[in-house]
Each structure stands twice: as structure tokens, then as C-alpha cells.
Amino acid sequence: MPLLTDDEIAFRMNAVPLWRLERGDAPPARIVRDALAPNFSAAVGLINAIAICAETADHHPDILLYGWNKLRITLTTHDSGGLTENDFRLAKNIDAVLGM
């Protein structure tokens, strides 16, 4: 899957307003969303729902559960070394799962 250009990334960020763009060395570019659940069980339920969505897309985010009810979801295409269309497609699907 081809990497998106900076202009393509900027355009696609408008479609996922709850996500933020982060740049670094490993991976070079990623999009990140934080989510808050009402309790630990609900947070784990969201992880499971995101997992089903990710399996269906065959594209897998990094998911961090911290502070008993907070999630941080990070998307990048490791094989391509940055952001691709798959990341933004999955971000929209995750937004639907999270009720955005």
C-alpha cells in the first residue's frame, strides 16, 4: 500500500477530527485517538469491538488501556513505514465503533 503524501494526510485528517497526527522516527507518521470509557469493563469491551473491526479490515492498531478506563488507539501501516489509506479507513470504522 503506497504511503500518503503530506497533502493527502492533511486532507484525510479533516474526515477524522478526533484523531491527531503524530510524527516521529518509529513509526514516522501515525494517527492517534484517545477515548474514555465509563469503567474498566466498558473499556475492555471497546477493545474487543475494535479488535473485531480490525480483524475484518486485516489492519491492526496499537491499543493501550491505561488508568482503568482510558484507551489510546494508534494507527500506522508498519509494512509501508507510515500512513496509508488503510489507516484512515480503519480510523473511520473505529470512530463508528466508539460512537463518534
N, C-alpha and C positions, 0 to 999 in steps of 0.2 A: 504494500500500500504506500503510495507516494506521500512524502511529508508536505504539509501545508506551508505556504509562504506566510510571512508576517501579515500581509494584507488579507489573505484568506482567513487566518486565525482571527484577526480583528473583526472581520465581517461576521464570522460564526459566533464570536463571543456575545454579540447582540442577541442571539437566539437563546442563550443560556445565562440570563442575568444573575443567577445565584451562584455562578461559578466564577472563580478568579483565575487569571493566568499567572503562573509562576515560571520563572526561568532559572536554570542552574546547570550544573555540569552533569548530574546524573539523576534523572534524565534531563536533557537540555531544555525541554519545554513540557509543561503539564498543566492541566486544569484541575482545580481543587474546589470542592464544595464541603461546607460544614453543615451538619444537621443536628437538631436537638430532638430527643425523644422524651416522652413523659416519665419513663422509668427504664430500668435495665432490661426487663423482658421485652418491652416495645423496641428498644434499640437492637436487641438480638433479632427480633422479628424483621426489622428493616434490613438488617444484614442478610438474612435469609431471602427476603424478597429481591434485594439487589443481586444476590447470587444467582437466583433463577433467571433474572433478566440478563445477567452477564453470560450465563451458560447458553442461553438462547442465541445471544449475539456472537458467541465464541470470542468474546473480548472481555478481559477481566481487570477490574480496577483494584487498586490497593485500598483496603478499608481498615481504618483504625477506630477502635472503640476505646474511649477514654472517659474518665470522670463519671462513670457508671451510666451515662445517658447521652453522651456526645459521640457523633460519628464524624470522621474526616474521610472523604472519598477522593481519591486521586486517580486521574486518567492520563495515560500516555500510551503510545504504541511502542513498546520496548524493541520489537523487531525492526522498526523503522527508525528508531532513535529520536522520537519526538511526537508531535501531534499530527494526526491524520483525520480524515473524515470519520473513521470509526469511533474516535474519541467523542466527537460532538454528537454523533448519532446515539451512542450509549448514554451520554450526559442527558439528552432529552428524555430517553427512556427511564433513566434513574429519577429525573425530576417527576415524571408521571407516577412512579412507584412511591416517591416521597410526598406526593400530593401537592406539588408546585404547579 
